[in-house]
């Protein structure tokens, strides 16, 4: 599940009423394990391109939303430890043993203090060969950068709200008989 989108009624409505899938089964595409033979067999690439060319659905997370809309019924969801994302304060407690941490969107420990799971990140920085560059990036992350992140987060919510009402979204197209799902 995409824990960032699952934290707000606006983005939950977007997932369910624009993309057209239940929030609990909507996946984040940051970490994927794909059965390429099965994707070829159902002609996912051709289906994706046809939908993109004919409808060009507007989205807030293009690859992720297309994957969810097209193959929602064919996804094997792995345990959340394989795509663990920092959550907002209203979400669940941190997982104690994540396998893969995905610092998505604005929750970057090399920009902000107190990011969930940052202790794992900082544990490996000294051996990364990029410790100086990472420290410099953190020191140089300015108030303007923070303001840009805040504006982008607000824009994401505004766009999500508009796309729920858009008659050209995935869910409405599917309801009109457009074969969105594979």
Secondary structure as GFF3:
##gff-version 3
##sequence-region A 1 182
A	DSSP	three_ten_helix	5	7	.	.	.	ID=ss1
A	DSSP	alpha_helix	9	14	.	.	.	ID=ss2
A	DSSP	pi_helix	15	19	.	.	.	ID=ss3
A	DSSP	three_ten_helix	23	25	.	.	.	ID=ss4
A	DSSP	alpha_helix	36	41	.	.	.	ID=ss5
A	DSSP	alpha_helix	44	54	.	.	.	ID=ss6
A	DSSP	alpha_helix	62	71	.	.	.	ID=ss7
A	DSSP	three_ten_helix	72	74	.	.	.	ID=ss8
A	DSSP	three_ten_helix	80	83	.	.	.	ID=ss9
A	DSSP	alpha_helix	118	125	.	.	.	ID=ss10
A	DSSP	alpha_helix	131	140	.	.	.	ID=ss11
A	DSSP	alpha_helix	143	165	.	.	.	ID=ss12
A	DSSP	alpha_helix	170	175	.	.	.	ID=ss13
###
